[in-house]
Amino acid sequence: MGYICQKYYGYTDGSSADSIGANIAEGVGRGSYQDNRRFIKRARGSLNETQHRLRRAYMRNLLTVEQVDKLKLIIDELRSKLNSYLKSIGNVSEKE
């Protein structure tokens, strides 16, 4: 059973984590501030989903405390950068 959970959560974590970068890229590629903001918010949601799934993996003893500590630093830094970027591009009315 442990192998199935690890395989399932490893795949799911990768999927939500991959969505972070994919949403950032798609938002920038859309060409409008409104679309960019929407996709940055989606990226932030994918980051939250990734964090949730990592918590669940830890609760199931699939991650060690050391691994969680390293991942937490990365997640916190990325969250801060996403929020700063979102703030920097402002509201649609400010840019048009």
C-alpha positions as CSV (number, residue, x, y, z in Angstrom):
1,M,0.0,0.0,0.0
2,G,2.9,2.4,0.8
3,Y,4.2,2.1,-2.7
4,I,0.9,2.9,-4.3
5,C,0.5,6.0,-2.1
6,Q,4.0,7.1,-2.8
7,K,3.5,6.6,-6.6
8,Y,0.2,8.4,-6.5
9,Y,1.3,11.4,-4.5
10,G,4.6,11.7,-6.3
11,Y,2.8,12.0,-9.6
12,T,0.1,14.3,-8.3
13,D,2.7,16.6,-6.6
14,G,4.6,16.8,-9.9
15,S,1.5,17.7,-11.7
16,S,0.4,20.6,-9.5
17,A,4.0,21.8,-9.2
18,D,4.4,21.7,-13.0
19,S,1.2,23.8,-13.3
20,I,2.9,26.7,-11.4
21,G,5.4,27.3,-14.2
22,A,3.0,26.5,-16.9
23,N,0.5,29.0,-15.7
24,I,3.2,31.7,-15.4
25,A,4.4,31.0,-19.0
26,E,0.8,31.0,-20.3
27,G,-0.1,34.3,-18.6
28,V,3.0,36.1,-19.9
29,G,2.3,34.7,-23.4
30,R,-1.3,35.9,-23.5
31,G,-0.3,39.5,-24.1
32,S,-2.8,41.3,-21.8
33,Y,-2.4,42.4,-18.2
34,Q,-5.8,40.9,-17.3
35,D,-4.9,37.4,-18.6
36,N,-1.4,37.6,-17.1
37,R,-2.9,38.4,-13.6
38,R,-5.5,35.6,-14.0
39,F,-2.8,33.1,-14.8
40,I,-0.5,34.3,-12.0
41,K,-3.4,33.7,-9.6
42,R,-3.8,30.2,-11.0
43,A,-0.1,29.6,-10.4
44,R,-0.5,30.7,-6.8
45,G,-3.4,28.3,-6.5
46,S,-1.2,25.5,-7.9
47,L,1.4,26.4,-5.4
48,N,-1.2,26.1,-2.6
49,E,-2.2,22.7,-4.0
50,T,1.4,21.5,-4.1
51,Q,1.9,22.6,-0.5
52,H,-1.3,20.7,0.6
53,R,-0.2,17.6,-1.2
54,L,3.3,17.8,0.4
55,R,1.7,18.1,3.8
56,R,-0.4,15.0,3.1
57,A,2.7,13.1,1.9
58,Y,4.5,14.1,5.2
59,M,1.5,12.9,7.3
60,R,1.7,9.6,5.5
61,N,5.5,9.4,6.3
62,L,6.5,9.7,2.6
63,L,8.7,12.8,3.4
64,T,11.2,13.4,6.2
65,V,11.3,16.5,8.3
66,E,14.5,17.5,6.5
67,Q,12.8,17.3,3.1
68,V,9.8,19.2,4.3
69,D,12.0,22.0,5.7
70,K,13.8,22.3,2.3
71,L,10.6,22.3,0.4
72,K,9.0,24.9,2.7
73,L,11.8,27.4,2.0
74,I,11.3,27.0,-1.7
75,I,7.5,27.3,-1.4
76,D,7.7,30.4,0.8
77,E,10.2,32.1,-1.6
78,L,8.1,31.3,-4.6
79,R,4.9,32.5,-2.9
80,S,6.6,35.8,-2.0
81,K,7.8,36.2,-5.6
82,L,4.4,35.4,-7.1
83,N,2.7,38.0,-4.8
84,S,5.4,40.6,-5.6
85,Y,5.0,40.0,-9.3
86,L,1.3,40.2,-9.1
87,K,1.5,43.5,-7.3
88,S,4.1,44.9,-9.7
89,I,1.9,44.4,-12.8
90,G,-0.9,46.2,-11.0
91,N,-4.6,46.4,-12.0
92,V,-5.8,46.4,-15.6
93,S,-7.0,50.0,-15.3
94,E,-3.6,51.1,-14.2
95,K,-1.9,49.7,-17.3
96,E,-4.3,50.4,-20.1
